[in-house]
């Protein structure tokens, strides 16, 4: 069985590319409603009124819900996971270190530049 650490060591270039791509995608969703709408239209099958789709995007944007810088700040993690555990109180709690290899995000932000917000 491959451990996460072993996978990280064996596939650093893939993880660097994935990280940069995820940050770019999150920024594109955050920055432009039309990008969000295209993704929504392609992936969501339940009917939602147009104004509600815009409100969903605006709330995510206003709450910094999009991972524009890889979602690694302690404050952002606590906020997002707090909401998750409110909705899923019976699930075991995890820490950032359990799921995030911070070095890949740090490297991506060095290349892409960090954004405020």
C-alpha positions in Angstrom: 0.0 0.0 0.0 1.3 3.5 -0.9 1.2 6.0 1.9 0.4 9.7 1.2 4.0 10.6 2.0 5.4 8.0 -0.3 3.1 9.2 -3.1 4.2 12.8 -2.5 7.9 11.7 -2.8 7.2 9.6 -5.9 5.1 12.2 -7.8 6.2 15.7 -6.9 5.8 17.1 -10.5 2.2 15.8 -10.8 1.3 17.3 -7.4 2.9 20.6 -8.2 0.9 20.8 -11.5 -2.3 19.7 -9.8 -1.9 22.3 -7.1 -1.2 25.2 -9.5 -4.2 24.0 -11.6 -6.5 23.9 -8.6 -5.5 27.4 -7.5 -6.0 28.8 -11.0 -9.4 27.1 -11.3 -10.5 28.4 -7.9 -9.4 31.9 -8.9 -11.3 31.7 -12.1 -14.5 30.7 -10.3 -14.0 33.4 -7.7 -13.2 36.2 -10.2 -15.9 35.7 -12.8 -19.5 34.8 -12.4 -19.6 33.6 -16.0 -16.9 31.0 -15.3 -18.9 29.9 -12.3 -22.1 29.7 -14.3 -20.4 27.6 -17.0 -19.2 25.1 -14.4 -22.6 25.1 -12.7 -24.5 24.6 -16.0 -22.2 21.7 -16.9 -22.3 19.9 -13.6 -25.5 20.6 -11.7 -28.7 18.8 -12.7 -31.2 20.2 -10.2 -33.2 23.3 -11.3 -32.2 26.5 -9.5 -33.4 30.0 -10.4 -30.9 32.2 -12.2 -30.9 34.8 -9.3 -30.2 32.0 -6.8 -27.2 30.7 -8.8 -25.8 34.3 -8.8 -26.5 34.5 -5.0 -24.6 31.2 -4.4 -21.6 32.5 -6.3 -21.7 35.9 -4.5 -22.0 34.2 -1.1 -19.0 32.0 -1.8 -17.0 34.9 -3.1 -17.9 37.2 -0.2 -17.1 34.6 2.4 -13.8 33.7 0.7 -15.2 30.2 0.1 -13.1 29.7 -3.1 -9.6 28.4 -2.5 -7.9 31.2 -4.3 -4.6 30.6 -2.4 -5.0 27.0 -1.7 -7.1 27.3 1.4 -4.2 26.9 3.7 -4.5 29.7 6.3 -5.4 28.4 9.7 -8.3 30.9 9.9 -9.7 29.7 6.6 -9.3 26.0 7.5 -11.0 26.5 10.9 -13.9 28.5 9.3 -14.6 26.0 6.6 -14.1 22.9 8.8 -16.3 24.4 11.5 -19.1 24.7 8.9 -18.5 21.2 7.7 -18.7 19.7 11.2 -21.9 21.7 12.0 -23.4 19.8 9.1 -21.6 16.5 9.9 -21.2 16.3 13.7 -20.8 12.6 13.8 -17.7 12.5 11.5 -14.3 12.3 13.1 -12.3 15.5 13.2 -9.2 15.9 11.1 -6.3 18.4 11.2 -4.8 20.3 8.3 -1.7 18.2 8.6 -3.7 15.0 8.1 -4.7 16.1 4.5 -2.6 18.9 3.2 1.0 18.8 2.0 1.7 22.5 2.5 4.9 22.5 0.5 3.1 22.1 -2.8 0.8 25.1 -2.1 3.7 27.3 -0.9 5.6 26.5 -4.1 2.6 27.2 -6.3 2.0 30.5 -4.6 5.6 31.5 -5.1 5.1 30.9 -8.8 1.6 32.4 -9.1 1.7 35.0 -6.4 -0.6 35.1 -3.4 -3.8 37.1 -3.6 -5.4 39.0 -0.8 -8.8 38.0 0.4 
